[in-house]
Amino acid sequence: MYELLDKVVMVHPTLTHDPVHMQGHMGTIYNLDVEKDEVLVKFKNQMIGLYSTDALLMLVPGEEILDKLRAHLHEEIDGQDVIDILGLYLLDATGELNYRKEALDLAMSRSNLMFATVVSVQDYIDVHRDLDPDYKPGRGR
């Protein structure tokens, strides 16, 4: 799960227990231990918070966006929404922290786009753990 290190995440806005009070704020994954369900998130103010994987939201990886859109073909998806979704991924693909944060912020502010753009870190791990032949439990920074 090395690919999650330095990934931009948002603390779930409705998280009820957050000792560092960063609900709805963005940071980057500093370290993680998948087996213990522990993620250290570093915020802009250099504060570090400890979270479970289901308390953190992230953008769906760009390479999976088309799969998400195909899965919803039976629904009517507005053409402008598709353009907006692809725009989010262009921002994320720059690799620049400010653009990646802007993309996640925009995705979270548009509930009609969330089906294809936002996933919990836990859901990401659940899907990718089975796909990663080099996965080793407890590996982090």
C-alpha positions as CSV (number, residue, x, y, z in Angstrom):
1,M,0.0,0.0,0.0
2,Y,3.0,2.3,-0.6
3,E,0.9,4.1,-3.2
4,L,-1.2,5.7,-0.3
5,L,1.8,7.5,1.2
6,D,1.6,11.2,0.5
7,K,-2.0,10.8,-0.8
8,V,-4.3,13.7,-0.1
9,V,-7.1,12.7,2.2
10,M,-10.0,14.4,3.9
11,V,-11.1,13.6,7.4
12,H,-14.8,12.6,7.1
13,P,-16.8,15.7,7.8
14,T,-19.2,13.9,10.1
15,L,-16.7,12.0,12.2
16,T,-18.0,12.1,15.7
17,H,-14.7,11.5,17.6
18,D,-11.6,13.3,16.4
19,P,-9.1,14.2,19.2
20,V,-7.4,16.7,16.9
21,H,-10.7,18.3,15.6
22,M,-9.8,18.1,11.9
23,Q,-13.2,16.9,10.6
24,G,-13.6,18.1,7.0
25,H,-9.9,19.2,6.8
26,M,-7.4,17.8,4.3
27,G,-4.0,16.4,4.9
28,T,-1.6,13.9,3.5
29,I,-1.0,10.3,4.6
30,Y,2.2,10.3,6.5
31,N,2.3,6.7,7.5
32,L,0.0,3.7,7.7
33,D,-0.3,0.3,9.2
34,V,-3.1,-1.5,7.4
35,E,-3.1,-4.5,9.8
36,K,-3.7,-2.2,12.8
37,D,-6.1,0.0,10.8
38,E,-4.0,3.1,11.7
39,V,-3.2,6.0,9.4
40,L,-1.2,9.0,10.4
41,V,-2.3,12.2,8.6
42,K,-0.2,15.3,8.4
43,F,-2.1,18.6,8.1
44,K,-1.1,22.0,6.8
45,N,-0.4,23.2,10.3
46,Q,2.1,20.3,10.8
47,M,-0.2,18.6,13.2
48,I,-0.4,14.9,12.9
49,G,-3.6,12.9,13.6
50,L,-4.2,9.2,14.0
51,Y,-7.2,7.8,12.2
52,S,-8.8,4.6,11.1
53,T,-9.0,4.0,7.4
54,D,-12.8,4.4,7.3
55,A,-12.5,7.9,8.7
56,L,-10.6,9.2,5.7
57,L,-11.8,10.0,2.2
58,M,-9.7,10.3,-0.9
59,L,-10.2,10.7,-4.7
60,V,-10.8,7.5,-6.6
61,P,-7.5,6.9,-8.5
62,G,-7.6,8.3,-12.0
63,E,-7.0,5.0,-13.7
64,E,-10.3,3.7,-12.1
65,I,-12.5,6.7,-13.1
66,L,-13.6,5.1,-16.4
67,D,-14.6,1.9,-14.6
68,K,-16.7,3.9,-12.1
69,L,-18.4,5.7,-15.0
70,R,-19.0,2.5,-16.9
71,A,-20.6,0.9,-13.8
72,H,-23.1,3.7,-13.8
73,L,-24.0,3.7,-17.5
74,H,-27.5,2.4,-16.7
75,E,-28.2,5.6,-14.9
76,E,-28.5,8.9,-16.6
77,I,-25.3,10.9,-16.1
78,D,-25.3,14.5,-17.1
79,G,-22.7,15.3,-19.8
80,Q,-21.5,18.2,-17.7
81,D,-21.0,15.9,-14.7
82,V,-18.8,13.7,-16.8
83,I,-16.7,16.7,-17.9
84,D,-16.5,17.9,-14.3
85,I,-15.3,14.5,-13.1
86,L,-12.6,14.3,-15.8
87,G,-11.6,17.9,-14.8
88,L,-11.1,16.7,-11.2
89,Y,-8.8,14.1,-12.4
90,L,-6.8,16.5,-14.6
91,L,-6.2,18.5,-11.4
92,D,-5.2,15.4,-9.5
93,A,-3.0,14.2,-12.3
94,T,-0.7,17.3,-12.0
95,G,0.7,15.7,-8.9
96,E,0.9,19.2,-7.3
97,L,-0.3,19.2,-3.8
98,N,-2.5,22.3,-4.1
99,Y,-4.2,21.0,-7.2
100,R,-4.8,17.6,-5.6
101,K,-6.4,19.3,-2.6
102,E,-8.5,21.5,-4.9
103,A,-9.7,18.3,-6.7
104,L,-10.7,16.6,-3.5
105,D,-12.4,19.7,-2.2
106,L,-14.4,20.1,-5.4
107,A,-15.3,16.4,-5.4
108,M,-16.6,16.7,-1.8
109,S,-18.6,19.8,-2.6
110,R,-20.5,18.1,-5.5
111,S,-22.7,15.3,-4.1
112,N,-23.7,14.3,-7.6
113,L,-20.1,13.5,-8.5
114,M,-19.1,11.6,-5.4
115,F,-20.2,8.2,-6.8
116,A,-17.3,8.3,-9.2
117,T,-14.8,10.5,-7.4
118,V,-14.6,9.8,-3.7
119,V,-13.8,6.6,-1.8
120,S,-12.8,5.8,1.8
121,V,-9.3,4.7,2.3
122,Q,-10.7,1.5,3.8
123,D,-12.7,0.7,0.6
124,Y,-9.6,1.5,-1.5
125,I,-7.5,-0.9,0.6
126,D,-10.2,-3.6,0.5
127,V,-10.3,-3.5,-3.3
128,H,-6.5,-3.3,-3.8
129,R,-5.2,-5.6,-1.2
130,D,-6.4,-8.6,-3.3
131,L,-4.9,-7.1,-6.4
132,D,-1.4,-6.4,-5.0
133,P,0.8,-9.5,-5.1
134,D,3.6,-7.7,-3.2
135,Y,1.3,-6.6,-0.3
136,K,3.0,-7.1,3.0
137,P,1.0,-6.3,6.2
138,G,2.2,-3.5,8.5
139,R,4.5,-1.8,6.0
140,G,4.7,1.9,6.2
141,R,7.3,4.7,6.1
